[in-house]
């Protein structure tokens, strides 16, 4: 009985080592995919079922690689288009700003002068937004916004200014 037990234990240990060696390519494959290393070739084993599994995972790896490349190319194209758009918007905005600044040199009524100042202030805001948008298009990730405390009175005054200017522009 002891001899049979020892033979059984030795056969089991030897078989376990054999299966472990045959599984090594499978473990290596999954580790490389987990590390996002998709540039490798698949090794074969002596077990037909393991080879089928390896080929299946290799197919998934190739599909994943293709999908990631497509996503990367689309993201790069989106960044280029966004950068070009912000650049294209700056040209007419510069013309508008220049013409608006020229208006300040003419004789204007008080109401007209306030419209011009409001326009200049908002043109500057748009320029800042376009600059931020262009920088965002060039970076890989979104910048984090930092919250800053604002006094209620200041916020309400700004809100009132903006609302009044918009109402005047609409003729109300």
Secondary structure by P-SEA (a helix, b strand, c coil): caaaaaaaaaaaaaaaaaaaaaaaaaaaaaaaaaaccccbbbbbcccaaaaaaaaaaaaaaaaaaaaaaaaaaaaaaaaaaaaaaaaaaaaaaaaaaaaaaaaaaccccaaaaaaaaaaaaaaaaaaaaaaaaaaaaaccbbbbbbbbbbbaaaaaaaaaaaaaaaaaaacc
